[in-house]
């Protein structure tokens, strides 16, 4: 059963790669996504530097990705999750 998921993942990633390579603005998309992730990492580092108790969010790939994709609502989500879980 797990081979079917791996085949589905590989085929969907290769189709996504083909679509991105055929479009003209794929490099701009990659730059924009990388910039968002870097800025999200700096924002999380700055929040850890402030050392406020409710803004003490762990810096890991999941939180950086969440903040990079969702932006300010993602920060609210991470703060709410951190407040309710810990």
N, C-alpha and C positions, 0 to 999 in steps of 0.2 A: 504494500500500500504506500510506503514512503517513497518508492521509486516514481510513482505517478506524480507526487507533489514536486519532486526534484525536476522531473521532465517538464511539468507545467511552469515551474519557476524559471528554468533555463530558457524555455521557448518564449515566455512573456518578456524576459529581460532582453533576449536577442531581438524580438520584434520592437521593443521600445528603443533599443539602440539603432535599429534600421530607420525608424521614424525620426529620431533625433538627428541622424546623419543626413537624411534627405531634406530636412528643413534648413533654411538659411540661418536662422537665429539660434542654433543649438549651442554655439559657443557662448553667446550672451546669456543663455539660460544657465549654463554650467558656472559661469562667472558670478551670476546673481545668486545662485544657490550656495556657492562657496563663500561668497561675501556674507550672506545671511548667517551661515554656520559660524564663521569667524566672529562676527559681531555678537552672536548669541553666547559664544564662549567668553568673550570679554565682559559682557553684561553679567553673566553668572559669576565670573571672577570678581567683578566690582561689588556685587551683592555680598559675596563671601567676605570681601575686604571690609565692608561696612560693619560687619559683625553684629547685625541686628538679629534678635532671636527668631522672629517669625520669617525673616528673609534668609535663613541659613539653609540654602538649597544645595544639595550635592552636585558636584560637577562631574558628569559622566556623559557618554555619548547619547544616552536616551534623553536626558534633560536638555542637552545642547540641541539635539534634533527637534525636540518638542518646541523649544523656544525659537529655533530658527524657522520652523514651518509655520507655527501659529502666531508668533509675534507677541504683542502685549496680552492678548487673551491667553496665550500659552503660559506667560509669566503668572497671570492670575490663577491658572489651573495648577501650576506647580506650587505656588504659595498656599493655595487651598488644600492641596493634597498633603503638603508638608505639615500644615497646621492640624489637619484632621488625623493623619496617620501617626505623627510623632508628637 
